[in-house]
Amino acid sequence: MRALGPARRGNGPIERHHEDAAAAFQRTLEERVLSMSRVLRARTGARNILIAGGIALNSVMNGRLVRESGFEDLYVMAGAGDNGTSIGAAHYVEHGVLGRPRRSVHDHPYLGASYSNEAILRALTAAGITTARSTDVVRETAERLAEGKIVAWLQGRMEVGPRALGARSILANPTLPEMKATLTLRVKHREAFRPFAPSVTREKKSLYFETSVDDPFMLKDCRVRPEHRERLPAVTHVDGTARLQICRCLGSSWRTDRWIRARAPSTWCRRRSTSSSGSSTPSRIFGGST
């Protein structure tokens, strides 16, 4: 371990040897997992692969698996870490032990708590926040995003897993060059290199991104098309990729019709999304008796 140099302490500066060690670990992980996946593909002839565990939340690795493993697609459950074990255990008992037929497909992450308008209003009032009811919340939100405002969005049941997928998200305009720094310094209070993520409808994914697969859980990096990288500076990583969420009309929090309406006031059709939690705090949920 001495070869790696001194460890970073708390929120201390990120030095070159920290960057080199992180890059080496990441590259080694990607190459080993790619090697194993190619062996699996050759032995089984399967078209798709499923991976789980905390390591499966590494979206950079997953993007390479999609592009380079030989499998057509990759499935990673939204809560692939330890917190998803309970869901897997329930499915195992239901189907493996009790032998009951499969009745559901985990194709959306909205399994968490939800709060009534009354509970949300009580929480806002207790915090001293002035409130007003919108007659067209989607259009007003889109207009504010087009103006460069930052929007905190809470809707429906919360997501399971670490990604903010439209149920409790911070929304901002991805076309503004300064937006990443603004969110990092004023809202998230975290390292400047950490990315924010775009969301796009399934119908528009190929227009802006080089991907042929769906990703409703924001767990597969893909390349931003070169002609759009300068138009999307706030969500394009230094290597030209993005951690994309592809939105589908599956009864989830983000409905396709809402996306279409939200695009109307402006010339862009992406949002950037990040969770409503800070760098070291869990998501703040509006409380109440519900």
C-alpha positions, 0 to 999 in steps of 0.5 A, a space after each residue: 500500500 505504500 506504493 499508492 502514497 498517503 491516503 486522502 484525509 477527509 475533504 483534503 485536496 485530491 493529489 495526483 497520486 490519488 487520481 493515479 490510484 483511482 484510475 488504476 483500480 478502475 481500469 483493472 476492474 474494467 479489464 477483469 470484468 470484461 475478460 470474465 464476461 467474454 468467457 461467459 459469452 463464449 461458454 453460454 452463447 447467451 445474448 444478455 448478462 445480469 450482474 449484481 452487488 455493489 460493484 454493479 453500480 459502476 456505470 463506467 464499467 457497465 458501459 464498457 460491458 454493453 459496448 465490448 463484452 459481446 452481450 447485446 445488453 446488460 441488466 442491473 437492478 436499480 438497488 444492486 448493492 446490499 440494500 437490494 438483497 431483501 428484494 432478491 430474497 423475497 423473489 427467491 422465496 416467492 418463486 424458488 421456495 414456494 414455486 409461485 409463478 412470476 407476476 412482476 418484472 422489476 422495470 422501474 425503481 419506484 418502490 419507496 415511500 410517498 407523501 401526500 400533498 398535505 404532508 408535504 405542505 406541513 413540512 414546507 410550512 414548518 420550515 418557513 417556506 412560502 408555498 403556492 399551488 401551480 396550475 401547470 407544474 410541468 410547464 412552469 418547471 420547464 420555463 424555470 429550467 430554461 431560465 437557468 433556475 435550479 428546481 427541487 423535484 419530489 413526486 410519487 414514490 421514492 426510488 430504490 437504489 442510489 440514483 435520483 430518477 425523477 422521484 426526488 431529484 434536483 433538476 437543472 439546464 444541462 446546456 449551461 456551461 456554469 451549471 455543473 460548478 453551480 450545483 457542485 458548490 451551492 447544492 451538492 458540496 462535493 468534489 468538482 470532478 463528480 458528474 451529473 446525469 442527463 435524462 432523455 426520452 427513449 424516442 430521442 436517445 439516439 439523437 443525442 447519445 450513442 446507445 442502442 439499449 435502454 437504461 431506466 436506472 442510470 447505470 450504463 455510461 454511453 458516449 455523447 454524440 460529438 456534435 452535441 458535446 458542446 451543447 451539453 457541457 454540464 453532463 458530458 464527462 471529460 471522456 465524452 460520455 454521460 451517465 444517461 437515464 432513458 425514460 419510458 412510459 411505464 407508470 413511473 414518476 417521469 411520464 413520456 407525455 410530461 417530457 414532451 410537454 416540458 420540452 415545449 418552452 425551450 430548445 433543449 429536451 434534456 434535464 440533468 439530475 442529481 439526488 436531493 441529498 448532499 455529499 455526506 447526508 441521506 436524502 431528505 424526505 418530507 415527513 408526516 404521519 403518512 
